[in-house]
Amino acid sequence: MAEEDKAQPPEETHPSLGPLKDILPDSASKLLSHITDQSVLGDAFFSQLSTAAEQLFSKEYAQCIESCNVLLDKTWEKLNTGYWKDVNINWRYAYTLLSVLKALSQCALLSNSESNIDHASILKTCDMGLLMGAPVMDNILAKMSTKFQQSFGERRPSVADDGDNEEKSGSENRVPHKKSKADGEENQKSSENNSVDDTYKRSEENGGSDSVSTLSKEKEIPQCQCPSVEMFNAMFFDLQHPVVITGAIGYWPALTTSKWSLEYLKKIAGARTVPVEIGSRYTEEDWTQKLMTVNEFVEEFITNPKSETKGYLAQHNLFDQISELKDDISIPVYCCLGQEEEVDINAWFGPQGTVSPLHQDPKHNFLCQVMGEKYVRLYSPEFTEHVYPHPTKMLENTSQVDCEQPDLEKFPKFADAVYLECVLKPGDMLYIPPKHWHYVRSLSVSFSVSFWWQ
């Protein structure tokens, strides 16, 4: 094969990749240079990875896809052995590069009727790489998926289960080994035992959504209308006092020109694969995770639920995955008070009734409400002993107490824990200081964005 053919960048094979010409490597060796330590992968694996890359640049697309599938399975096993944080970053780089090779090859064969490749399967490949891998080449997979989706237009079919890792969970940030429900009789729920059920009530006339019955004035989290950075710093940040800030994010496109709704989210992200938490809360024994498209998630858990089981797109970095949604929001100006530039941005999207059990986080947190309403309850760190953190390392940031049905015989000090509370509405931004315990329940279909910073 002529050298110029071998070195020809694969973006020439499909017009949707044209804009990526300047960032796609022009040789297999340059692509593989993003593996920082080949010894981690081993000689045999790296040799197979090199072969897959050469197959792409030699236009042996079907063979490249076959090679990538084998190596992706091997890499998957490495990523799911032990704890996610302990996996060497080079295995995640490998997963990303294999996803790039596979997606480019799929795109090249898209017009081949015998290939059984469709637009959704290409997006699925990109999303799996984004979920399981680590960014390389300025997050090229996110750029590829954006260009693919723009090229594919409105044709966004769901991905059928073809056995290619569809049932494997792409998020390891949650722990499936959770505590059992407390034994014994349910305590009577009253204001004296700190039960959340005493605060909100079921409203059948409101379509089955939850509505807050009363918020005690003395327990309401203070509100402040768009304070200056200096005022926020002096009154809340320095003192680590929670506050609901209003009027600070009203300019977001997500709340104005590109106002988020189920239809908008389906249009922008419907074909994208995301990790969904299945179960009432992550502390329950039956909690699990499943990969599905946003369209499938909305259909199964929001618009046409066939069971009481809850699904929650929770604590997911959706915005690095889907840049169109990232363009609809922006980092709150108050984050400039942090000592580090990096801000962790996560999406929280689900039906009415999703729950985040009482827990704490080590960083400053802005919880911004975009769609629907959420009830939030906060306990300051001084009441840590009263909320009975789990003794196990994996759940030490989570309370053993079920806020909705507290067992005061088992956790008697919980009754004396003082809390603040609020209902977040679209456009509200709650500042949660580090280590503040917080319980969250959605009162309707809801989409929140959290910004963690320090």
TIVEX-674099 format. One record per residue (C-alpha): x negated, y negated, z negated; residue in one letter. Coordinates in Angstrom, 2 decimals, always signed. Each point is the difference from the previous one (the first is absolute). Last residue first. Example, Ala and Ser with C-alpha at 12.3 -4.5 7.8 and 13.67 -1.06 7.14 Angstrom:
BEGIN
       u       v       w rest
  -13.67   +1.06   -7.14    S
   +1.37   +3.44   -0.66    A
END
This chain:
BEGIN
       u       v       w rest
  +12.32  -24.05  -47.10    Q
   +2.64   +0.69   +2.63    W
   +3.03   +2.17   +0.66    W
   +2.57   -1.42   +2.42    F
   +3.32   +1.82   +0.08    S
   +2.58   -0.17   +2.77    V
   +3.62   +0.90   -0.69    S
   +2.69   +1.47   +2.25    F
   +3.35   +0.99   -1.47    S
   +3.23   +1.80   +0.71    V
   +1.88   -0.91   -3.16    S
   -0.59   -0.29   -3.75    L
   -3.56   +1.29   +0.25    S
   -1.46   +1.05   -3.34    R
   -3.34   -1.13   -1.44    V
   -1.68   +0.67   -3.36    Y
   -3.06   -2.00   -0.97    H
   -2.75   +0.26   -2.59    W
   -2.28   -3.02   +0.05    H
   -3.60   +1.20   +0.42    K
   -0.93   -2.84   +2.35    P
   +2.49   -2.89   +0.31    P
   +3.22   +0.50   +1.99    I
   +0.86   -3.11   +2.04    Y
   +3.44   +0.42   +1.56    L
   +0.70   -1.57   +3.40    M
   +3.57   -0.80   +1.03    D
   +0.88   -0.62   +3.67    G
   +2.61   +2.73   +0.15    P
   +1.30   +0.69   -3.53    K
   -1.84   +1.36   -3.04    L
   +2.10   +0.77   -3.06    V
   -1.81   -0.73   -3.23    C
   -1.21   +1.48   -3.27    E
   -2.16   -0.61   -3.05    L
   -0.73   +2.63   -2.64    Y
   -0.55   +0.52   -3.72    V
   -0.87   +3.54   -1.10    A
   +1.75   +0.89   -3.25    D
   +2.19   +2.78   +1.40    A
   -3.07   +1.52   +1.66    F
   -1.49   +0.72   -3.42    K
   +2.27   +3.04   -0.44    P
   -1.34   +2.00   +2.98    F
   +1.08   +3.62   -0.63    K
   +3.07   -0.81   -2.04    E
   +0.50   -3.12   +2.07    L
   +0.42   +1.94   +3.24    D
   +0.41   -2.85   +2.45    P
   +2.57   +0.56   +2.76    Q
   -0.44   -2.73   +2.60    E
   -3.48   -1.01   -1.12    C
   -1.18   +3.62   +0.12    D
   -2.92   -0.16   -2.39    V
   -3.24   +1.81   +0.83    Q
   -1.46   -3.27   +1.23    S
   -2.33   -0.08   +2.99    T
   -3.57   -1.38   +0.16    N
   -1.38   +3.18   -1.61    E
   +1.52   +2.08   +2.78    L
   -3.08   +1.61   +1.56    M
   -2.01   -0.09   -3.21    K
   +2.59   +1.93   -2.00    T
   +1.27   -1.44   -3.29    P
   +2.99   -1.67   +1.65    H
   +0.54   -3.49   -1.37    P
   +2.36   -0.28   -3.00    Y
   +2.00   -3.22   +0.57    V
   -0.40   -1.29   -3.58    H
   -3.79   +0.41   -0.06    E
   -0.28   -2.18   +3.09    T
   +2.10   -2.73   -1.63    F
   -2.84   -2.55   -0.14    E
   -0.44   +0.57   +3.74    P
   +3.15   -2.06   +0.70    S
   +3.22   +1.78   +0.96    Y
   +1.73   -0.89   +3.25    L
   +3.39   +0.97   +1.51    R
   +0.81   -0.45   +3.68    V
   +3.37   +0.29   +1.74    Y
   -0.27   -0.14   +3.77    K
   +2.02   -1.71   +2.72    E
   +0.31   +0.29   +3.77    G
   -2.58   -0.87   +2.63    M
   -3.19   -2.10   -0.31    V
   -0.90   +0.12   -3.71    Q
   -3.59   -0.84   -0.85    C
   -1.78   +1.81   -2.85    L
   -3.17   -1.96   -0.76    F
   -2.37   +2.16   -2.03    N
   -3.15   -0.69   -1.99    H
   -2.03   +3.20   -0.29    K
   -0.27   +2.94   -2.42    P
   +3.51   +1.35   +0.61    D
   +2.60   +1.06   -2.59    Q
   +2.84   +2.52   -0.05    H
   +3.70   +0.38   -0.81    L
   +1.47   +2.15   +2.74    P
   +0.35   -1.40   +3.54    S
   +3.58   +0.73   +0.95    V
   +1.97   +0.17   +3.23    T
   +3.71   -0.55   -0.59    G
   +1.02   -1.88   +3.13    Q
   -1.93   +1.13   +3.05    P
   -3.69   -0.43   +0.76    G
   -2.95   -2.15   +0.91    F
   -3.01   -0.87   -2.17    W
   -2.89   -1.25   +2.15    A
   -3.54   -0.59   -1.23    N
   -2.60   -2.76   +0.30    I
   -3.32   +0.38   -1.84    D
   -1.80   -3.36   -0.10    V
   -3.75   -0.20   +0.60    E
   -1.59   -3.39   -0.62    E
   -1.15   +0.77   -3.53    E
   -0.08   -2.36   -2.98    Q
   +3.68   -0.82   +0.24    G
   +1.37   -3.53   -0.20    L
   +0.41   -0.06   +3.79    C
   +2.80   +2.53   -0.53    C
   +2.21   -3.00   -0.81    Y
   +0.37   -0.73   +3.71    V
   +2.16   +3.08   +0.48    P
   -1.34   +2.32   +2.74    I
   +2.11   -0.24   +3.15    S
   +3.02   +1.74   +1.51    I
   +1.54   +0.53   +3.45    D
   -3.35   +0.49   +1.76    D
   -0.58   +3.05   -2.18    K
   +3.16   +1.50   +1.46    L
   -1.36   -0.25   +3.55    E
   -3.35   +1.34   -1.24    S
   +1.41   +3.44   -0.76    I
   -2.53   +2.26   -1.76    Q
   -1.81   -2.76   -1.87    D
   +3.45   -1.18   -1.04    F
   +1.38   +3.33   -1.16    L
   -2.45   +0.37   -2.86    N
   +2.37   +2.31   -1.87    H
   +0.97   -0.37   -3.65    Q
   +3.44   +1.52   +0.58    A
   +1.99   +1.06   +3.05    L
   +2.69   +1.51   -2.20    Y
   +2.37   +2.89   +0.57    G
   +2.67   +0.82   -2.56    K
   +1.82   +3.31   -0.31    T
   +3.75   -0.49   -0.47    E
   +0.72   +1.87   +3.22    S
   +1.02   -0.52   +3.62    K
   -1.19   -3.59   +0.28    P
   +1.19   -1.75   +3.17    N
   -1.19   -3.61   +0.08    T
   -2.63   +0.03   -2.73    I
   -1.69   +3.33   -0.73    F
   +0.21   +2.13   +3.13    E
   +0.55   -2.67   +2.66    E
   -2.43   -2.54   -1.43    V
   -2.70   +2.64   -0.53    F
   +0.46   +1.49   +3.47    E
   -0.31   -3.42   +1.63    N
   -3.05   -0.79   -2.15    V
   -1.60   +3.17   +1.30    T
   -0.64   +2.86   -2.37    M
   -2.78   +1.36   -2.20    L
   +1.19   +1.60   -3.22    K
   -0.84   -0.38   -3.66    Q
   +1.00   +1.83   -3.17    T
   +1.80   -0.50   -3.30    W
   +1.71   +3.12   -1.35    D
   -1.81   -0.08   -3.35    E
   +0.93   -3.62   -0.70    E
   -2.52   -2.74   -0.81    T
   -0.04   -1.29   +3.59    Y
   +3.61   -1.14   -0.14    R
   +3.40   +1.10   +1.35    S
   -1.44   +2.29   +2.63    G
   -1.64   -0.16   +3.41    I
   -2.81   -2.52   +0.50    E
   -0.37   -0.95   +3.65    V
   -3.31   -0.16   +1.86    P
   +0.30   -1.93   +3.30    V
   +0.08   +0.82   +3.71    T
   +0.87   -2.82   +2.38    R
   +2.83   +0.41   +2.51    A
   +2.36   -2.42   -1.75    G
   -2.60   -2.66   -0.80    A
   +0.99   -3.14   +1.91    I
   +3.51   +0.91   +1.12    K
   +0.78   +2.06   -3.08    K
   -1.21   -2.81   -2.26    L
   +2.13   -2.52   +1.88    Y
   +3.08   +2.21   -0.17    E
   -0.42   +0.64   -3.71    L
   -0.41   -3.71   -0.61    S
   -2.99   -2.30   -0.25    W
   +0.40   -3.58   +1.09    K
   -2.32   -0.72   +2.90    S
   +0.58   -3.77   +0.10    T
   +0.76   -0.35   -3.72    T
   -0.62   +2.41   -2.90    L
   -2.47   +2.34   +1.73    A
   -1.29   -3.09   +1.85    P
   -1.29   -1.13   -3.41    W
   +0.85   -3.64   -0.77    Y
   +2.09   +0.92   -3.03    G
   -3.09   +1.38   -1.70    I
   -0.51   -2.55   -2.78    A
   +3.59   -1.14   -0.61    G
   +0.42   +1.94   -3.22    T
   -2.69   +1.28   -2.35    I
   +1.17   +2.51   -2.60    V
   -2.47   -0.17   -2.88    V
   -2.11   +2.37   -2.10    P
   -2.40   -1.50   -2.56    H
   -3.68   +0.85   +0.30    Q
   -0.99   -3.18   -1.87    L
   -2.54   -0.98   +2.65    D
   +2.32   +1.04   +2.83    F
   +3.27   -1.36   -1.43    F
   +0.00   -3.62   -1.14    M
   -3.47   -1.24   +0.93    A
   -0.56   +1.94   +3.21    N
   +3.56   -0.41   +1.23    F
   -0.23   -3.76   -0.59    M
   -3.33   -0.28   +1.82    E
   +1.23   +2.10   +2.91    V
   +3.03   -2.27   +0.27    S
   +3.30   +1.46   -1.13    P
   +2.59   +1.22   +2.53    C
   +3.11   -0.22   -2.21    Q
   -0.68   +1.75   -3.29    C
   +2.06   +2.72   -1.62    Q
   -0.49   +1.48   -3.47    P
   +0.58   +3.76   -0.46    I
   +3.39   +0.43   -1.64    E
   +0.00   +1.53   -3.46    K
   +1.33   -2.98   -1.96    E
   +2.67   -0.55   +2.62    K
   +1.20   +3.60   -0.19    S
   +0.68   +1.30   +3.46    L
   +3.45   +1.44   +0.40    T
   +1.87   +2.41   +2.26    S
   -2.66   +0.46   +2.64    V
   +1.29   +1.62   +3.15    S
   -0.74   +3.39   +1.44    D
   +1.30   +0.92   +3.43    S
   +2.90   +2.35   +0.57    G
   +1.51   -2.12   +2.75    G
   +0.61   -2.95   -2.27    N
   +3.37   +1.28   -1.26    E
   -1.87   +2.92   -1.50    E
   -2.13   -2.26   -2.15    S
   -2.26   +2.11   -2.22    R
   -1.26   -1.95   -2.97    K
   -3.18   -1.81   -0.95    Y
   -1.33   -1.01   -3.39    T
   +1.20   +2.78   -2.29    D
   -1.35   +2.57   +2.42    D
   -3.46   -1.44   -0.59    V
   +0.00   +1.48   -3.48    S
   -1.99   -1.97   -2.59    N
   +1.31   +2.07   -2.91    N
   +1.81   -2.84   -1.79    E
   +1.79   -1.22   +3.11    S
   +1.80   +3.32   +0.14    S
   -0.19   +3.36   +1.73    K
   +0.90   +2.97   -2.22    Q
   -2.89   +2.39   -0.02    N
   +0.08   +2.90   +2.43    E
   -0.22   +3.28   -1.83    E
   -3.23   +1.91   +0.03    G
   -2.78   +0.56   +2.49    D
   -1.96   -2.73   +1.74    A
   -0.15   +0.35   +3.76    K
   -3.10   +1.75   +1.19    S
   -3.24   -1.86   +0.67    K
   -1.58   -0.35   +3.40    K
   -2.48   +1.87   +2.14    H
   +0.60   -1.52   +3.45    P
   -2.45   -2.89   -0.54    V
   +0.38   -3.07   +2.17    R
   -2.68   -1.73   +2.01    N
   -0.53   +3.00   +2.25    E
   +1.96   -1.29   +2.97    S
   +0.18   +1.81   +3.33    G
   +2.08   +2.96   -1.15    S
   -0.14   +3.01   +2.25    K
   +3.25   +1.03   +1.66    E
   -0.85   -1.58   +3.32    E
   -3.53   +1.43   +0.09    N
   +0.29   +1.00   +3.66    D
   +2.79   +2.55   -0.40    G
   +2.01   -1.41   +2.88    D
   +2.63   -1.67   -2.20    D
   +1.81   -2.35   +2.37    A
   -1.08   -3.59   +0.08    V
   +2.84   -2.47   +0.14    S
   +0.53   -1.93   +3.20    P
   -1.23   -3.59   +0.31    R
   +0.43   -1.30   +3.52    R
   +0.46   -3.70   -0.75    E
   -3.24   -1.08   +1.58    G
   -2.60   +2.69   +0.65    F
   -2.64   -2.57   +0.88    S
   +0.60   -2.07   -3.13    Q
   +0.04   +3.19   -2.06    Q
   -3.27   +1.19   +1.51    F
   -1.65   -3.37   -0.54    K
   +1.04   -0.03   -3.66    T
   -1.07   +3.62   -0.47    S
   -3.39   -0.73   +1.53    M
   -0.58   -3.06   -2.18    K
   +0.86   +1.97   -3.14    A
   -2.28   +2.81   +1.15    L
   -2.84   -2.46   +0.66    I
   -0.22   -1.08   -3.62    N
   -2.92   -2.37   +0.67    D
   -2.00   +2.77   +1.65    M
   +0.60   +2.42   -2.87    V
   +2.74   +0.13   -2.63    P
   +0.19   +3.07   -2.27    A
   +2.08   +3.06   +0.79    G
   +3.08   +1.69   -1.41    M
   +2.80   -2.50   +0.51    L
   -1.49   -1.93   +2.91    L
   -1.05   +3.19   +1.75    G
   +3.43   +1.51   -0.51    M
   +1.51   -3.22   +1.33    D
   -2.06   +0.08   +3.19    C
   +0.95   +3.61   +0.72    T
   +3.66   -0.74   -0.71    K
   -0.13   -2.96   +2.40    L
   -1.20   +2.38   +2.70    I
   +2.74   +2.51   -0.84    S
   +2.61   -2.75   +0.21    A
   -1.00   -1.00   +3.51    H
   +0.36   +3.49   +1.40    D
   -2.34   +2.91   +0.69    I
   +1.40   +3.29   +1.30    N
   -3.13   +0.30   +2.20    S
   +1.72   +1.52   +3.03    E
   +1.64   -3.26   +1.07    S
   -3.36   -1.75   +0.19    N
   +0.77   -3.72   -0.32    S
   -1.10   -0.06   -3.62    L
   -3.24   +1.86   +0.69    L
   -2.30   -3.01   -0.44    A
   +1.99   -1.11   -3.03    C
   -0.43   +3.40   -1.60    Q
   -3.75   -0.21   +0.59    S
   -0.17   -3.45   -1.60    L
   +2.08   +1.21   -2.95    A
   -2.18   +3.09   -0.51    K
   -3.30   -1.87   +0.09    L
   +1.27   -2.72   -2.35    V
   +1.47   +2.60   -2.37    S
   -3.32   +1.84   -0.01    L
   -1.75   -3.26   -0.84    L
   +2.38   -0.68   -2.90    T
   -0.28   +3.50   -1.44    Y
   -3.79   -0.19   +0.24    A
   -0.06   -3.33   -1.82    Y
   +2.11   +1.62   -2.71    R
   -2.49   +2.86   -0.26    W
   -2.79   -2.58   -0.10    N
   +1.59   -1.67   -3.04    I
   -0.97   +2.95   -2.22    N
   +3.04   +1.35   -1.83    V
   -0.02   -0.85   -3.72    D
   +2.78   -2.59   +0.20    K
   +2.36   +2.55   +1.55    W
   -0.43   +2.46   -2.85    Y
   -0.76   +3.64   +0.72    G
   +0.43   +1.49   +3.45    T
   +2.53   -1.89   +2.10    N
   -2.45   -2.07   +2.02    L
   -2.17   +3.03   +0.75    K
   +3.00   +2.02   +1.17    E
   +1.13   -2.85   +2.25    W
   -3.48   -0.14   +1.51    T
   +0.26   +3.63   +1.06    K
   +3.46   -0.56   +1.48    D
   -1.21   -3.15   +1.77    L
   -2.91   +2.00   +1.42    L
   +2.26   +2.58   +1.64    V
   +2.40   -2.64   +1.31    N
   -2.88   -2.10   +1.31    C
   -1.41   +2.85   +2.08    S
   +3.37   +0.65   +1.62    E
   +0.54   -3.69   +0.69    I
   -3.47   -0.22   +1.56    C
   +0.65   +3.05   +2.17    Q
   +3.16   -1.63   +1.35    A
   -1.86   -3.26   +0.62    Y
   -3.04   +1.24   +1.86    E
   -0.63   -3.53   +1.24    K
   -3.76   +0.31   -0.50    S
   +0.19   -2.82   -2.56    F
   +2.67   +1.91   -1.90    L
   -1.81   +3.33   +0.26    Q
   -3.19   -1.64   -1.27    E
   +1.86   -1.12   -3.13    A
   +1.38   +3.50   -0.59    A
   -3.49   +1.48   +0.42    T
   -1.45   -2.47   -2.49    S
   +2.64   +1.01   -2.54    L
   -0.89   +3.65   +0.57    Q
   -3.68   -0.79   -0.61    S
   +0.95   -2.00   -3.10    F
   +1.90   +2.99   -1.36    F
   -2.85   +2.44   +0.58    A
   -2.71   -2.33   -1.35    D
   +1.77   -0.79   -3.26    G
   +2.60   -2.66   -0.73    L
   -1.92   -1.53   -2.91    V
   -3.27   +0.29   +1.94    S
   +1.35   -2.38   +2.65    Q
   -0.15   -2.95   -2.38    D
   +1.30   -3.35   +1.32    T
   +2.42   +1.40   +2.56    I
   +0.72   -3.20   +1.95    H
   -2.81   +0.93   +2.39    S
   +2.35   +2.59   +1.46    L
   +1.64   -2.56   +2.29    L
   -3.35   -1.31   +1.15    K
   -1.15   +3.54   +0.82    S
   +3.17   +0.75   +1.96    A
   -0.53   -2.97   +2.29    S
   +1.65   -3.27   +1.00    D
   +1.26   -0.85   -3.48    P
   +3.50   -1.51   -0.05    L
   +0.03   -3.58   -1.32    I
   -0.15   -2.02   +3.22    D
   +2.24   +2.34   +1.98    K
   +2.80   -0.08   -2.56    L
   +2.15   -2.38   +2.09    P
   +0.05   +2.62   +2.79    G
   +1.33   +2.78   -2.20    L
   +3.65   -0.38   +1.01    S
   -1.06   +0.20   +3.65    P
   -0.96   +3.67   -0.29    H
   -3.07   +1.86   +1.20    T
   -2.29   -3.04   +0.01    E
   +0.01   +0.04   -3.80    E
   -2.13   +3.13   +0.17    P
   -3.20   -2.01   +0.50    P
   -1.97   +1.27   +3.03    Q
   -3.21   +1.54   -1.27    A
   +0.59   +3.35   +1.64    K
   +1.15   -1.54   +3.25    D
   -3.04   -2.29   +0.18    E
   -2.26   +2.99   -0.65    E
   +1.41   +1.94   +2.94    A
   +1.31   +3.45   -0.88    M
END
